[in-house]
């Protein structure tokens, strides 16, 4: 067996003791989220420059928004997948496997996932303010501010993480909405892809932003009696 270098062992111990310690997870995850946004921006820029013919013909601000939507798409895929796992498959919030109030349950992974989202909201809000109003008006500033504060609260306190993840499932509609913008910007508004994507948006919106909220309110109703404990 090959011996592990001493500096590698020291680095791993540092990560486990500090960066992944429960008390540091919120801050570590926010930093990871911010760095991931930078990587996603650069990756979108690189891929688009080489493989998207219309990208080079866009204006500077259009290219910035193009890359920015790459960030939101990757974040949406990440957080919606994690949300679906915690809401429907994980034992963390299951009444059949764990006792105690569901609104107070959390884990290092659930906290880390929320922290990554906080990092995304901070990064995106920073870009919106820096280029205001090119990437969005005051409604975007308000949306990102309140969303970031709400997710940060449940991340730091560990309260209502289940319902926060239920709300974050609505991010399932973001990739389709971004694809609609991409197709429109690339001059493909009359293509079959644009039409099919529109149909997908309709059903995704119906499920993730309407029916899911009905499920969430029903879940709150079923667990309402836990407020007495």
Secondary structure, 3 states (H helix, E strand, C coil): CCCCCHHHHHHHHHHHHHHCCHHHHHHHHHHHHHHHHHHHHHHHHHHHHHHCHHHHHCCHHHHHHHHHHHHHHHHHHHHHHHHHHHHHHCCCCCCCCCCCCHHHCCCHHHHHHHHHHHHHHHHHHHHHHHCCCCCCCHHHHHHHHHHHHHHHHHHHHCCCHHHHHHHHHHHHHHHHHHHHHHHHHCCCCCCHHHHHHHHHHHHHHHHHHHHHHHHHHHHHHHCHHHHHC
